[in-house]
Amino acid sequence: MEEGLLQRQVISERKKRRLVFYTVFIIALLYIFVNLIGDNGLPRYLELKDKKKRLEKEIVTLLDENKRLKAQIEALKSDPFYIEKQAREDFGLAGPDEYIFEYER
């Protein structure tokens, strides 16, 4: 008789442990799910990831423009032919015996 009682107690303890384990497991899953779906979860992560890509592209574009402008500054400081070309294009200047024709677009 005691053997049957002991076996029932063991089975009862196993059921209680399983119940506690599954309860903790489900609560943990719910916590993770709520954090993924919440305001600072997965949607926010994806939004920030997209923003990071856009900013990285903008940085590359600005670095390229910066290099181009530095090269232009160096050319303006040292290259007389470039200075003349820029003066002609930007200010409509002409050399001696030259005529400027402007067309409307």
Sequence and secondary structure as in RCSB ss.txt:
>XXXX:A:sequence
MEEGLLQRQVISERKKRRLVFYTVFIIALLYIFVNLIGDNGLPRYLELKDKKKRLEKEIVTLLDENKRLKAQIEA
LKSDPFYIEKQAREDFGLAGPDEYIFEYER
>XXXX:A:secstr
 HHHHHHHHHHHHHHHHHHHHHHHHHHHHHHHHHHHHSTTSHHHHHHHHHHHHHHHHHHHHHHHHHHHHHHHHHH
HHH HHHHHHHHHHHH    TT        
